[in-house]
Amino acid sequence: MAAVVAIFCAATVRAAQDPRIEVDYRTGLAIGGFDPVAYFAVHAPRLGRPGFEFDRDGVVWRFENPGNRAAFVAHPEVYRPQFGGYDPVAVGRGTLVPGHPLVWAIVSERLYLFYSDEARASFLADPGRVIAIAARKWPQVERATR
């Protein structure tokens, strides 16, 4: 039992590098295997392919094509979802709730994922305010869950 807990904790630590990235614990895939660059390139979520992966700090990102993979490798800070893929509305309320890769928005050239259409609508009503609140709360919320 202790070995299982140690393995789980090691995987959590690897996946929780700065910034913490929401990862499917079963697959190790970030954002459900969706290509983070596709949101910008084709303005739509697209599933990545197993042949186009990039592993960073134990987090596996998938891409639709090698060009998207290269763009991400060169500038992950641009393409990875803000707040690690957690819903910024929930972060602003002091909790970590994974965003869903099909409920998203790009604001100020950054990707945000949301847990529901309602959370997305709340965010889009005043994105600057929601981002500012979430940014203030992010360090304490992230620290509390490690």
Chimera marker file (.cmm) of the C-alpha trace (Angstrom):
<marker_set name="trace">
<marker id="1" x="0.000" y="0.000" z="0.000" r="1" g="1" b="0" radius="0.5"/>
<marker id="2" x="2.810" y="2.429" z="0.859" r="1" g="1" b="0" radius="0.5"/>
<marker id="3" x="4.385" y="1.800" z="-2.559" r="1" g="1" b="0" radius="0.5"/>
<marker id="4" x="1.130" y="2.687" z="-4.328" r="1" g="1" b="0" radius="0.5"/>
<marker id="5" x="0.831" y="5.905" z="-2.312" r="1" g="1" b="0" radius="0.5"/>
<marker id="6" x="4.464" y="6.793" z="-3.076" r="1" g="1" b="0" radius="0.5"/>
<marker id="7" x="3.948" y="6.254" z="-6.801" r="1" g="1" b="0" radius="0.5"/>
<marker id="8" x="0.764" y="8.355" z="-6.781" r="1" g="1" b="0" radius="0.5"/>
<marker id="9" x="2.475" y="11.141" z="-4.819" r="1" g="1" b="0" radius="0.5"/>
<marker id="10" x="5.481" y="11.130" z="-7.157" r="1" g="1" b="0" radius="0.5"/>
<marker id="11" x="3.183" y="11.458" z="-10.173" r="1" g="1" b="0" radius="0.5"/>
<marker id="12" x="1.316" y="14.294" z="-8.494" r="1" g="1" b="0" radius="0.5"/>
<marker id="13" x="4.539" y="16.154" z="-7.716" r="1" g="1" b="0" radius="0.5"/>
<marker id="14" x="5.759" y="15.807" z="-11.301" r="1" g="1" b="0" radius="0.5"/>
<marker id="15" x="2.443" y="17.018" z="-12.665" r="1" g="1" b="0" radius="0.5"/>
<marker id="16" x="2.324" y="19.873" z="-10.193" r="1" g="1" b="0" radius="0.5"/>
<marker id="17" x="5.309" y="21.857" z="-11.433" r="1" g="1" b="0" radius="0.5"/>
<marker id="18" x="4.985" y="25.627" z="-11.643" r="1" g="1" b="0" radius="0.5"/>
<marker id="19" x="2.460" y="26.351" z="-12.947" r="1" g="1" b="0" radius="0.5"/>
<marker id="20" x="0.362" y="23.445" z="-11.788" r="1" g="1" b="0" radius="0.5"/>
<marker id="21" x="-1.243" y="21.711" z="-14.769" r="1" g="1" b="0" radius="0.5"/>
<marker id="22" x="-4.489" y="19.758" z="-14.521" r="1" g="1" b="0" radius="0.5"/>
<marker id="23" x="-3.702" y="16.243" z="-15.743" r="1" g="1" b="0" radius="0.5"/>
<marker id="24" x="-5.836" y="13.150" z="-16.205" r="1" g="1" b="0" radius="0.5"/>
<marker id="25" x="-4.343" y="10.851" z="-13.564" r="1" g="1" b="0" radius="0.5"/>
<marker id="26" x="-5.187" y="7.758" z="-15.649" r="1" g="1" b="0" radius="0.5"/>
<marker id="27" x="-3.470" y="8.855" z="-18.860" r="1" g="1" b="0" radius="0.5"/>
<marker id="28" x="-1.028" y="11.582" z="-17.782" r="1" g="1" b="0" radius="0.5"/>
<marker id="29" x="-2.472" y="13.796" z="-20.528" r="1" g="1" b="0" radius="0.5"/>
<marker id="30" x="-2.902" y="17.521" z="-20.093" r="1" g="1" b="0" radius="0.5"/>
<marker id="31" x="-6.274" y="18.990" z="-21.091" r="1" g="1" b="0" radius="0.5"/>
<marker id="32" x="-7.747" y="15.627" z="-21.972" r="1" g="1" b="0" radius="0.5"/>
<marker id="33" x="-5.357" y="15.085" z="-24.877" r="1" g="1" b="0" radius="0.5"/>
<marker id="34" x="-6.562" y="18.157" z="-26.768" r="1" g="1" b="0" radius="0.5"/>
<marker id="35" x="-4.014" y="20.164" z="-28.758" r="1" g="1" b="0" radius="0.5"/>
<marker id="36" x="-3.469" y="23.488" z="-26.946" r="1" g="1" b="0" radius="0.5"/>
<marker id="37" x="-2.148" y="25.181" z="-30.104" r="1" g="1" b="0" radius="0.5"/>
<marker id="38" x="-5.249" y="24.286" z="-32.149" r="1" g="1" b="0" radius="0.5"/>
<marker id="39" x="-7.363" y="26.702" z="-30.100" r="1" g="1" b="0" radius="0.5"/>
<marker id="40" x="-5.222" y="29.497" z="-31.552" r="1" g="1" b="0" radius="0.5"/>
<marker id="41" x="-4.438" y="28.061" z="-34.996" r="1" g="1" b="0" radius="0.5"/>
<marker id="42" x="-7.911" y="26.866" z="-36.046" r="1" g="1" b="0" radius="0.5"/>
<marker id="43" x="-10.007" y="28.496" z="-33.296" r="1" g="1" b="0" radius="0.5"/>
<marker id="44" x="-11.411" y="25.140" z="-32.256" r="1" g="1" b="0" radius="0.5"/>
<marker id="45" x="-10.536" y="22.303" z="-29.886" r="1" g="1" b="0" radius="0.5"/>
<marker id="46" x="-8.885" y="19.388" z="-31.678" r="1" g="1" b="0" radius="0.5"/>
<marker id="47" x="-7.715" y="16.118" z="-30.210" r="1" g="1" b="0" radius="0.5"/>
<marker id="48" x="-4.001" y="15.573" z="-30.401" r="1" g="1" b="0" radius="0.5"/>
<marker id="49" x="-2.445" y="12.412" z="-31.761" r="1" g="1" b="0" radius="0.5"/>
<marker id="50" x="-0.275" y="9.946" z="-29.866" r="1" g="1" b="0" radius="0.5"/>
<marker id="51" x="2.491" y="10.348" z="-32.473" r="1" g="1" b="0" radius="0.5"/>
<marker id="52" x="2.801" y="14.075" z="-31.730" r="1" g="1" b="0" radius="0.5"/>
<marker id="53" x="3.432" y="14.296" z="-28.000" r="1" g="1" b="0" radius="0.5"/>
<marker id="54" x="5.656" y="16.404" z="-25.787" r="1" g="1" b="0" radius="0.5"/>
<marker id="55" x="6.457" y="15.446" z="-22.199" r="1" g="1" b="0" radius="0.5"/>
<marker id="56" x="7.330" y="18.331" z="-19.911" r="1" g="1" b="0" radius="0.5"/>
<marker id="57" x="7.894" y="17.626" z="-16.207" r="1" g="1" b="0" radius="0.5"/>
<marker id="58" x="5.837" y="14.434" z="-16.391" r="1" g="1" b="0" radius="0.5"/>
<marker id="59" x="2.897" y="16.116" z="-18.112" r="1" g="1" b="0" radius="0.5"/>
<marker id="60" x="2.124" y="14.812" z="-21.595" r="1" g="1" b="0" radius="0.5"/>
<marker id="61" x="0.757" y="17.270" z="-24.150" r="1" g="1" b="0" radius="0.5"/>
<marker id="62" x="-0.676" y="16.005" z="-27.434" r="1" g="1" b="0" radius="0.5"/>
<marker id="63" x="-0.800" y="17.828" z="-30.754" r="1" g="1" b="0" radius="0.5"/>
<marker id="64" x="-2.646" y="17.481" z="-34.023" r="1" g="1" b="0" radius="0.5"/>
<marker id="65" x="0.497" y="17.907" z="-36.126" r="1" g="1" b="0" radius="0.5"/>
<marker id="66" x="4.254" y="18.473" z="-35.817" r="1" g="1" b="0" radius="0.5"/>
<marker id="67" x="3.942" y="22.218" z="-36.470" r="1" g="1" b="0" radius="0.5"/>
<marker id="68" x="1.665" y="22.672" z="-33.469" r="1" g="1" b="0" radius="0.5"/>
<marker id="69" x="4.041" y="20.593" z="-31.357" r="1" g="1" b="0" radius="0.5"/>
<marker id="70" x="7.000" y="22.756" z="-32.422" r="1" g="1" b="0" radius="0.5"/>
<marker id="71" x="5.083" y="25.961" z="-31.639" r="1" g="1" b="0" radius="0.5"/>
<marker id="72" x="4.261" y="24.701" z="-28.149" r="1" g="1" b="0" radius="0.5"/>
<marker id="73" x="7.795" y="23.496" z="-27.442" r="1" g="1" b="0" radius="0.5"/>
<marker id="74" x="9.125" y="26.936" z="-28.420" r="1" g="1" b="0" radius="0.5"/>
<marker id="75" x="6.555" y="28.902" z="-26.372" r="1" g="1" b="0" radius="0.5"/>
<marker id="76" x="4.599" y="26.775" z="-23.871" r="1" g="1" b="0" radius="0.5"/>
<marker id="77" x="3.749" y="29.852" z="-21.797" r="1" g="1" b="0" radius="0.5"/>
<marker id="78" x="1.719" y="31.201" z="-24.728" r="1" g="1" b="0" radius="0.5"/>
<marker id="79" x="-0.266" y="28.046" z="-25.490" r="1" g="1" b="0" radius="0.5"/>
<marker id="80" x="-0.842" y="26.219" z="-22.219" r="1" g="1" b="0" radius="0.5"/>
<marker id="81" x="-4.141" y="27.100" z="-20.582" r="1" g="1" b="0" radius="0.5"/>
<marker id="82" x="-4.008" y="29.743" z="-17.884" r="1" g="1" b="0" radius="0.5"/>
<marker id="83" x="-4.322" y="28.634" z="-14.270" r="1" g="1" b="0" radius="0.5"/>
<marker id="84" x="-3.081" y="25.216" z="-15.354" r="1" g="1" b="0" radius="0.5"/>
<marker id="85" x="-6.352" y="24.373" z="-17.113" r="1" g="1" b="0" radius="0.5"/>
<marker id="86" x="-8.417" y="24.968" z="-14.000" r="1" g="1" b="0" radius="0.5"/>
<marker id="87" x="-11.501" y="27.159" z="-14.261" r="1" g="1" b="0" radius="0.5"/>
<marker id="88" x="-10.550" y="30.772" z="-13.408" r="1" g="1" b="0" radius="0.5"/>
<marker id="89" x="-14.039" y="31.460" z="-11.995" r="1" g="1" b="0" radius="0.5"/>
<marker id="90" x="-13.584" y="28.609" z="-9.495" r="1" g="1" b="0" radius="0.5"/>
<marker id="91" x="-10.001" y="29.699" z="-8.733" r="1" g="1" b="0" radius="0.5"/>
<marker id="92" x="-11.381" y="33.149" z="-7.915" r="1" g="1" b="0" radius="0.5"/>
<marker id="93" x="-13.721" y="31.468" z="-5.430" r="1" g="1" b="0" radius="0.5"/>
<marker id="94" x="-10.792" y="29.670" z="-3.825" r="1" g="1" b="0" radius="0.5"/>
<marker id="95" x="-11.184" y="26.183" z="-5.341" r="1" g="1" b="0" radius="0.5"/>
<marker id="96" x="-9.575" y="24.110" z="-8.064" r="1" g="1" b="0" radius="0.5"/>
<marker id="97" x="-12.105" y="22.784" z="-10.547" r="1" g="1" b="0" radius="0.5"/>
<marker id="98" x="-10.732" y="21.295" z="-13.786" r="1" g="1" b="0" radius="0.5"/>
<marker id="99" x="-11.813" y="23.124" z="-16.903" r="1" g="1" b="0" radius="0.5"/>
<marker id="100" x="-13.361" y="21.154" z="-19.737" r="1" g="1" b="0" radius="0.5"/>
<marker id="101" x="-11.456" y="21.342" z="-23.039" r="1" g="1" b="0" radius="0.5"/>
<marker id="102" x="-14.687" y="21.904" z="-24.981" r="1" g="1" b="0" radius="0.5"/>
<marker id="103" x="-15.687" y="24.928" z="-22.875" r="1" g="1" b="0" radius="0.5"/>
<marker id="104" x="-13.044" y="27.543" z="-23.566" r="1" g="1" b="0" radius="0.5"/>
<marker id="105" x="-12.211" y="31.126" z="-24.470" r="1" g="1" b="0" radius="0.5"/>
<marker id="106" x="-9.178" y="33.046" z="-25.657" r="1" g="1" b="0" radius="0.5"/>
<marker id="107" x="-8.801" y="36.464" z="-24.049" r="1" g="1" b="0" radius="0.5"/>
<marker id="108" x="-5.758" y="38.694" z="-24.530" r="1" g="1" b="0" radius="0.5"/>
<marker id="109" x="-4.110" y="35.897" z="-26.504" r="1" g="1" b="0" radius="0.5"/>
<marker id="110" x="-4.347" y="33.414" z="-23.625" r="1" g="1" b="0" radius="0.5"/>
<marker id="111" x="-6.407" y="30.226" z="-23.337" r="1" g="1" b="0" radius="0.5"/>
<marker id="112" x="-8.876" y="29.679" z="-20.499" r="1" g="1" b="0" radius="0.5"/>
<marker id="113" x="-10.862" y="26.495" z="-19.818" r="1" g="1" b="0" radius="0.5"/>
<marker id="114" x="-14.133" y="26.379" z="-17.856" r="1" g="1" b="0" radius="0.5"/>
<marker id="115" x="-16.090" y="23.686" z="-16.038" r="1" g="1" b="0" radius="0.5"/>
<marker id="116" x="-19.431" y="24.855" z="-17.473" r="1" g="1" b="0" radius="0.5"/>
<marker id="117" x="-21.041" y="27.160" z="-20.003" r="1" g="1" b="0" radius="0.5"/>
<marker id="118" x="-22.317" y="29.239" z="-17.075" r="1" g="1" b="0" radius="0.5"/>
<marker id="119" x="-18.795" y="29.760" z="-15.734" r="1" g="1" b="0" radius="0.5"/>
<marker id="120" x="-17.624" y="30.736" z="-19.229" r="1" g="1" b="0" radius="0.5"/>
<marker id="121" x="-20.458" y="33.270" z="-19.551" r="1" g="1" b="0" radius="0.5"/>
<marker id="122" x="-19.624" y="34.713" z="-16.125" r="1" g="1" b="0" radius="0.5"/>
<marker id="123" x="-15.985" y="35.044" z="-17.171" r="1" g="1" b="0" radius="0.5"/>
<marker id="124" x="-16.799" y="36.673" z="-20.507" r="1" g="1" b="0" radius="0.5"/>
<marker id="125" x="-19.057" y="39.250" z="-18.827" r="1" g="1" b="0" radius="0.5"/>
<marker id="126" x="-15.953" y="40.817" z="-17.236" r="1" g="1" b="0" radius="0.5"/>
<marker id="127" x="-12.792" y="38.833" z="-18.045" r="1" g="1" b="0" radius="0.5"/>
<marker id="128" x="-10.394" y="41.408" z="-16.619" r="1" g="1" b="0" radius="0.5"/>
<marker id="129" x="-12.051" y="41.293" z="-13.209" r="1" g="1" b="0" radius="0.5"/>
<marker id="130" x="-12.235" y="37.486" z="-13.120" r="1" g="1" b="0" radius="0.5"/>
<marker id="131" x="-8.608" y="37.127" z="-14.210" r="1" g="1" b="0" radius="0.5"/>
<marker id="132" x="-7.428" y="39.645" z="-11.595" r="1" g="1" b="0" radius="0.5"/>
<marker id="133" x="-9.316" y="37.888" z="-8.792" r="1" g="1" b="0" radius="0.5"/>
<marker id="134" x="-8.128" y="34.436" z="-9.908" r="1" g="1" b="0" radius="0.5"/>
<marker id="135" x="-4.527" y="35.678" z="-10.221" r="1" g="1" b="0" radius="0.5"/>
<marker id="136" x="-4.620" y="36.982" z="-6.628" r="1" g="1" b="0" radius="0.5"/>
<marker id="137" x="-6.073" y="33.722" z="-5.309" r="1" g="1" b="0" radius="0.5"/>
<marker id="138" x="-4.026" y="31.320" z="-7.491" r="1" g="1" b="0" radius="0.5"/>
<marker id="139" x="-0.932" y="31.033" z="-5.244" r="1" g="1" b="0" radius="0.5"/>
<marker id="140" x="-2.911" y="30.200" z="-2.109" r="1" g="1" b="0" radius="0.5"/>
<marker id="141" x="-5.332" y="27.861" z="-3.920" r="1" g="1" b="0" radius="0.5"/>
<marker id="142" x="-2.486" y="26.042" z="-5.639" r="1" g="1" b="0" radius="0.5"/>
<marker id="143" x="-0.467" y="25.778" z="-2.403" r="1" g="1" b="0" radius="0.5"/>
<marker id="144" x="-3.447" y="24.453" z="-0.440" r="1" g="1" b="0" radius="0.5"/>
<marker id="145" x="-3.874" y="21.512" z="-2.832" r="1" g="1" b="0" radius="0.5"/>
<marker id="146" x="-0.266" y="20.309" z="-3.069" r="1" g="1" b="0" radius="0.5"/>
<link id1="1" id2="2" r="1" g="1" b="0" radius="0.2"/>
<link id1="2" id2="3" r="1" g="1" b="0" radius="0.2"/>
<link id1="3" id2="4" r="1" g="1" b="0" radius="0.2"/>
<link id1="4" id2="5" r="1" g="1" b="0" radius="0.2"/>
<link id1="5" id2="6" r="1" g="1" b="0" radius="0.2"/>
<link id1="6" id2="7" r="1" g="1" b="0" radius="0.2"/>
<link id1="7" id2="8" r="1" g="1" b="0" radius="0.2"/>
<link id1="8" id2="9" r="1" g="1" b="0" radius="0.2"/>
<link id1="9" id2="10" r="1" g="1" b="0" radius="0.2"/>
<link id1="10" id2="11" r="1" g="1" b="0" radius="0.2"/>
<link id1="11" id2="12" r="1" g="1" b="0" radius="0.2"/>
<link id1="12" id2="13" r="1" g="1" b="0" radius="0.2"/>
<link id1="13" id2="14" r="1" g="1" b="0" radius="0.2"/>
<link id1="14" id2="15" r="1" g="1" b="0" radius="0.2"/>
<link id1="15" id2="16" r="1" g="1" b="0" radius="0.2"/>
<link id1="16" id2="17" r="1" g="1" b="0" radius="0.2"/>
<link id1="17" id2="18" r="1" g="1" b="0" radius="0.2"/>
<link id1="18" id2="19" r="1" g="1" b="0" radius="0.2"/>
<link id1="19" id2="20" r="1" g="1" b="0" radius="0.2"/>
<link id1="20" id2="21" r="1" g="1" b="0" radius="0.2"/>
<link id1="21" id2="22" r="1" g="1" b="0" radius="0.2"/>
<link id1="22" id2="23" r="1" g="1" b="0" radius="0.2"/>
<link id1="23" id2="24" r="1" g="1" b="0" radius="0.2"/>
<link id1="24" id2="25" r="1" g="1" b="0" radius="0.2"/>
<link id1="25" id2="26" r="1" g="1" b="0" radius="0.2"/>
<link id1="26" id2="27" r="1" g="1" b="0" radius="0.2"/>
<link id1="27" id2="28" r="1" g="1" b="0" radius="0.2"/>
<link id1="28" id2="29" r="1" g="1" b="0" radius="0.2"/>
<link id1="29" id2="30" r="1" g="1" b="0" radius="0.2"/>
<link id1="30" id2="31" r="1" g="1" b="0" radius="0.2"/>
<link id1="31" id2="32" r="1" g="1" b="0" radius="0.2"/>
<link id1="32" id2="33" r="1" g="1" b="0" radius="0.2"/>
<link id1="33" id2="34" r="1" g="1" b="0" radius="0.2"/>
<link id1="34" id2="35" r="1" g="1" b="0" radius="0.2"/>
<link id1="35" id2="36" r="1" g="1" b="0" radius="0.2"/>
<link id1="36" id2="37" r="1" g="1" b="0" radius="0.2"/>
<link id1="37" id2="38" r="1" g="1" b="0" radius="0.2"/>
<link id1="38" id2="39" r="1" g="1" b="0" radius="0.2"/>
<link id1="39" id2="40" r="1" g="1" b="0" radius="0.2"/>
<link id1="40" id2="41" r="1" g="1" b="0" radius="0.2"/>
<link id1="41" id2="42" r="1" g="1" b="0" radius="0.2"/>
<link id1="42" id2="43" r="1" g="1" b="0" radius="0.2"/>
<link id1="43" id2="44" r="1" g="1" b="0" radius="0.2"/>
<link id1="44" id2="45" r="1" g="1" b="0" radius="0.2"/>
<link id1="45" id2="46" r="1" g="1" b="0" radius="0.2"/>
<link id1="46" id2="47" r="1" g="1" b="0" radius="0.2"/>
<link id1="47" id2="48" r="1" g="1" b="0" radius="0.2"/>
<link id1="48" id2="49" r="1" g="1" b="0" radius="0.2"/>
<link id1="49" id2="50" r="1" g="1" b="0" radius="0.2"/>
<link id1="50" id2="51" r="1" g="1" b="0" radius="0.2"/>
<link id1="51" id2="52" r="1" g="1" b="0" radius="0.2"/>
<link id1="52" id2="53" r="1" g="1" b="0" radius="0.2"/>
<link id1="53" id2="54" r="1" g="1" b="0" radius="0.2"/>
<link id1="54" id2="55" r="1" g="1" b="0" radius="0.2"/>
<link id1="55" id2="56" r="1" g="1" b="0" radius="0.2"/>
<link id1="56" id2="57" r="1" g="1" b="0" radius="0.2"/>
<link id1="57" id2="58" r="1" g="1" b="0" radius="0.2"/>
<link id1="58" id2="59" r="1" g="1" b="0" radius="0.2"/>
<link id1="59" id2="60" r="1" g="1" b="0" radius="0.2"/>
<link id1="60" id2="61" r="1" g="1" b="0" radius="0.2"/>
<link id1="61" id2="62" r="1" g="1" b="0" radius="0.2"/>
<link id1="62" id2="63" r="1" g="1" b="0" radius="0.2"/>
<link id1="63" id2="64" r="1" g="1" b="0" radius="0.2"/>
<link id1="64" id2="65" r="1" g="1" b="0" radius="0.2"/>
<link id1="65" id2="66" r="1" g="1" b="0" radius="0.2"/>
<link id1="66" id2="67" r="1" g="1" b="0" radius="0.2"/>
<link id1="67" id2="68" r="1" g="1" b="0" radius="0.2"/>
<link id1="68" id2="69" r="1" g="1" b="0" radius="0.2"/>
<link id1="69" id2="70" r="1" g="1" b="0" radius="0.2"/>
<link id1="70" id2="71" r="1" g="1" b="0" radius="0.2"/>
<link id1="71" id2="72" r="1" g="1" b="0" radius="0.2"/>
<link id1="72" id2="73" r="1" g="1" b="0" radius="0.2"/>
<link id1="73" id2="74" r="1" g="1" b="0" radius="0.2"/>
<link id1="74" id2="75" r="1" g="1" b="0" radius="0.2"/>
<link id1="75" id2="76" r="1" g="1" b="0" radius="0.2"/>
<link id1="76" id2="77" r="1" g="1" b="0" radius="0.2"/>
<link id1="77" id2="78" r="1" g="1" b="0" radius="0.2"/>
<link id1="78" id2="79" r="1" g="1" b="0" radius="0.2"/>
<link id1="79" id2="80" r="1" g="1" b="0" radius="0.2"/>
<link id1="80" id2="81" r="1" g="1" b="0" radius="0.2"/>
<link id1="81" id2="82" r="1" g="1" b="0" radius="0.2"/>
<link id1="82" id2="83" r="1" g="1" b="0" radius="0.2"/>
<link id1="83" id2="84" r="1" g="1" b="0" radius="0.2"/>
<link id1="84" id2="85" r="1" g="1" b="0" radius="0.2"/>
<link id1="85" id2="86" r="1" g="1" b="0" radius="0.2"/>
<link id1="86" id2="87" r="1" g="1" b="0" radius="0.2"/>
<link id1="87" id2="88" r="1" g="1" b="0" radius="0.2"/>
<link id1="88" id2="89" r="1" g="1" b="0" radius="0.2"/>
<link id1="89" id2="90" r="1" g="1" b="0" radius="0.2"/>
<link id1="90" id2="91" r="1" g="1" b="0" radius="0.2"/>
<link id1="91" id2="92" r="1" g="1" b="0" radius="0.2"/>
<link id1="92" id2="93" r="1" g="1" b="0" radius="0.2"/>
<link id1="93" id2="94" r="1" g="1" b="0" radius="0.2"/>
<link id1="94" id2="95" r="1" g="1" b="0" radius="0.2"/>
<link id1="95" id2="96" r="1" g="1" b="0" radius="0.2"/>
<link id1="96" id2="97" r="1" g="1" b="0" radius="0.2"/>
<link id1="97" id2="98" r="1" g="1" b="0" radius="0.2"/>
<link id1="98" id2="99" r="1" g="1" b="0" radius="0.2"/>
<link id1="99" id2="100" r="1" g="1" b="0" radius="0.2"/>
<link id1="100" id2="101" r="1" g="1" b="0" radius="0.2"/>
<link id1="101" id2="102" r="1" g="1" b="0" radius="0.2"/>
<link id1="102" id2="103" r="1" g="1" b="0" radius="0.2"/>
<link id1="103" id2="104" r="1" g="1" b="0" radius="0.2"/>
<link id1="104" id2="105" r="1" g="1" b="0" radius="0.2"/>
<link id1="105" id2="106" r="1" g="1" b="0" radius="0.2"/>
<link id1="106" id2="107" r="1" g="1" b="0" radius="0.2"/>
<link id1="107" id2="108" r="1" g="1" b="0" radius="0.2"/>
<link id1="108" id2="109" r="1" g="1" b="0" radius="0.2"/>
<link id1="109" id2="110" r="1" g="1" b="0" radius="0.2"/>
<link id1="110" id2="111" r="1" g="1" b="0" radius="0.2"/>
<link id1="111" id2="112" r="1" g="1" b="0" radius="0.2"/>
<link id1="112" id2="113" r="1" g="1" b="0" radius="0.2"/>
<link id1="113" id2="114" r="1" g="1" b="0" radius="0.2"/>
<link id1="114" id2="115" r="1" g="1" b="0" radius="0.2"/>
<link id1="115" id2="116" r="1" g="1" b="0" radius="0.2"/>
<link id1="116" id2="117" r="1" g="1" b="0" radius="0.2"/>
<link id1="117" id2="118" r="1" g="1" b="0" radius="0.2"/>
<link id1="118" id2="119" r="1" g="1" b="0" radius="0.2"/>
<link id1="119" id2="120" r="1" g="1" b="0" radius="0.2"/>
<link id1="120" id2="121" r="1" g="1" b="0" radius="0.2"/>
<link id1="121" id2="122" r="1" g="1" b="0" radius="0.2"/>
<link id1="122" id2="123" r="1" g="1" b="0" radius="0.2"/>
<link id1="123" id2="124" r="1" g="1" b="0" radius="0.2"/>
<link id1="124" id2="125" r="1" g="1" b="0" radius="0.2"/>
<link id1="125" id2="126" r="1" g="1" b="0" radius="0.2"/>
<link id1="126" id2="127" r="1" g="1" b="0" radius="0.2"/>
<link id1="127" id2="128" r="1" g="1" b="0" radius="0.2"/>
<link id1="128" id2="129" r="1" g="1" b="0" radius="0.2"/>
<link id1="129" id2="130" r="1" g="1" b="0" radius="0.2"/>
<link id1="130" id2="131" r="1" g="1" b="0" radius="0.2"/>
<link id1="131" id2="132" r="1" g="1" b="0" radius="0.2"/>
<link id1="132" id2="133" r="1" g="1" b="0" radius="0.2"/>
<link id1="133" id2="134" r="1" g="1" b="0" radius="0.2"/>
<link id1="134" id2="135" r="1" g="1" b="0" radius="0.2"/>
<link id1="135" id2="136" r="1" g="1" b="0" radius="0.2"/>
<link id1="136" id2="137" r="1" g="1" b="0" radius="0.2"/>
<link id1="137" id2="138" r="1" g="1" b="0" radius="0.2"/>
<link id1="138" id2="139" r="1" g="1" b="0" radius="0.2"/>
<link id1="139" id2="140" r="1" g="1" b="0" radius="0.2"/>
<link id1="140" id2="141" r="1" g="1" b="0" radius="0.2"/>
<link id1="141" id2="142" r="1" g="1" b="0" radius="0.2"/>
<link id1="142" id2="143" r="1" g="1" b="0" radius="0.2"/>
<link id1="143" id2="144" r="1" g="1" b="0" radius="0.2"/>
<link id1="144" id2="145" r="1" g="1" b="0" radius="0.2"/>
<link id1="145" id2="146" r="1" g="1" b="0" radius="0.2"/>
</marker_set>
